[in-house]
């Protein structure tokens, strides 16, 4: 299981963006990196831009480990077509991300823990692997025993995000369907993602 080794707010300040689009993020008031010299602006090289794009995309998905993220790139590069688009498709097919997109939990980090603790069913079978790859047509739902959890009820009653059109959801049953694999333009990122720079970073 991947551990988030940095505070979420520090990740956002280091990258200079409100990565998850949350209103309470301190970067709204302090849009510079943490530390004594954080407010000093530096010129960023081409490599630095590629590295920042990778850190931003990797950080958004619950701060995946470098090993996991590189594996996703390698899998995407073996597929025909646009590697950057394939990367986004593979990331969005992760079970924890599907749970987050369906608004069954408030954050991506909560989604990872929620799946890991066995609260989720895929096509009627319990799955506790956050990186499980969901296929088109798969039905994802919250277990009956977990439907009354305060976190789930709060997330469903006051959703912070719209459910994208590549998913369908039934909030009464706490069930959703993965309709299709999305393209980059379909994914509701709160900040601009540049997977093409990530591909350039790994293909150096």
PyMOL commands that set and color helices and strands:
alter all, ss='L'
color gray80, all
select helices_A, chain A and resi 8-15+26-28+46-60+66-77+83-92+95-101+108-116+144-146+150-157+184-186+195-202
alter helices_A, ss='H'
color red, helices_A
select strands_A, chain A and resi 120-122+125-126+139-142+167-170+175-178
alter strands_A, ss='S'
color yellow, strands_A
deselect
rebuild
show_as cartoon
